[in-house]
């Protein structure tokens, strides 16, 4: 397998072997089945998206159906009405954010957890702007009605009762969450500190509810609008409680996972071998990840999203971790016997998401881990898959020999590219390969008929995906798993 792994990538990849007619038909049937599955997932994804936005429309409709909306008049009345609508839509979208972050299995199967979290993040600023508009418009509207200035009206609202104090606390907490989630700000926080601040979003949602129920007549006692909102709160917070807290505890107690051994495979990189009960019943597919918490004095407070680097057996599993900071560095010093809890498995970086006849895999650095387990878990025909492994130097060839062995078993082509990224222009290639005209098209003989799976550092993998799009690879054939560095 060493010959495979060191073949120069700049040579054109060999054509896929000519397959007998029966297997070729089977290949096409498999692709047709994957396309049907993709259409079903797309339909489900569209339906969930429509449902989310329909809930925002419902928030407005419920207000318009309330008695208070029928008496709106004058500038003060319209400002107040606009403020109420902004607050209701913001609250609805905030609950949608919670559902997206709850790691609900249906959402994970349809969107993939990475896409769900991306949508969750994208709603943060719009929700904050709506909440600020809610506060500002109501203050102006009430101030005009009371003939007071905005400052005096704010003081009046703040001192009008405990529910309004909680409303201002909720706004402040949400502001803190959104501001600290901005990339340029977040990098100044330790992960543990940022995570604690982010958890305050749940508190912000909870403490906002009392003022919704006690102020004004929109959600008055006995109205069906009140019942709807209480039900919506119960559903979203219930999903968070079930899938982020209850189910991980159930999984952890059922499988009793412990650290068996910690193996250093390269400078700053360790494979953590895990033992447990019926680990094959976790339902892990190759390419998925879990959120791991190691219960030692120095690691219990930090959860780590880490891919499985091997498909679990009944008694064992393995993850491979690179030292990317203080938290992950501590994992290399964990002693055997440490108790481990798990959320997951998560992710659509699996063959479940395939739509095309061929498979193209590109991995860099520690991004090799999901690619390695995906290869292990995939029944491939000779010539169906092509793998490109990328490393900055010889020290970054983590698990490459294992990937080579798996590729050899399945008859998959395997190429390596070692060296720093090109400096002449932005590229995922080395300078040498860039000069020689290497591209995704030269590396993958059936690029446009392939599902492209990319995993590695964020900036690098984005460049691979950009080239794939320029080359004409359809969006639904691209799967990207990003690592922050």
JOFEN-V65783 format. One record per residue. SS is DSSP state (A for helix, B for strand, O for the rest). Layout:
SS
SS
This chain:
O
A
A
A
A
O
O
B
O
O
O
O
O
O
O
O
O
O
O
O
A
A
A
A
A
A
A
A
A
A
A
A
A
A
A
A
A
A
A
A
A
A
A
A
A
A
A
A
A
A
A
A
A
A
A
A
A
A
A
A
A
A
A
A
O
O
A
A
A
A
A
O
O
A
A
A
A
A
A
A
A
A
A
A
A
A
A
A
A
A
A
A
A
A
A
A
A
A
A
A
A
O
O
O
A
A
A
A
A
A
O
O
A
A
A
A
A
A
A
A
A
A
A
A
A
A
A
A
A
A
A
A
A
A
A
A
A
A
A
A
A
A
A
A
A
A
O
O
O
A
A
A
A
A
A
A
A
A
O
O
O
A
A
A
A
A
A
A
A
A
A
A
A
A
A
A
A
A
A
A
A
O
A
A
A
A
O
O
O
O
A
A
A
A
A
A
A
A
A
A
A
A
A
A
A
A
A
A
A
A
A
A
A
A
O
O
O
O
O
O
O
O
O
A
A
A
A
A
A
A
A
A
A
A
A
A
A
A
A
A
A
A
A
A
A
A
A
A
A
A
A
A
A
A
A
O
B
B
B
B
B
B
B
B
B
B
O
O
B
B
B
B
B
B
B
O
O
O
A
A
A
A
O
O
O
O
O
O
B
B
B
B
B
B
B
O
O
O
O
O
O
O
O
B
B
B
B
B
B
B
O
O
O
O
O
B
B
B
B
B
B
B
O
O
O
A
A
A
A
A
A
O
O
O
O
O
O
O
B
B
B
B
B
B
B
B
O
O
O
O
A
A
A
O
O
O
O
B
B
B
B
B
B
B
A
A
A
A
A
A
A
A
A
A
A
A
O
O
O
O
O
O
O
O
B
B
B
B
B
B
B
O
O
A
A
A
O
O
O
A
A
A
A
A
A
A
A
A
A
A
O
O
B
B
B
B
B
B
O
O
B
O
O
O
O
O
O
O
O
B
A
A
A
A
A
O
O
O
O
A
A
A
A
O
O
O
A
A
A
B
B
B
B
B
B
B
B
A
A
A
A
A
A
A
A
A
A
A
A
A
O
O
O
O
A
A
A
B
B
B
B
B
B
O
O
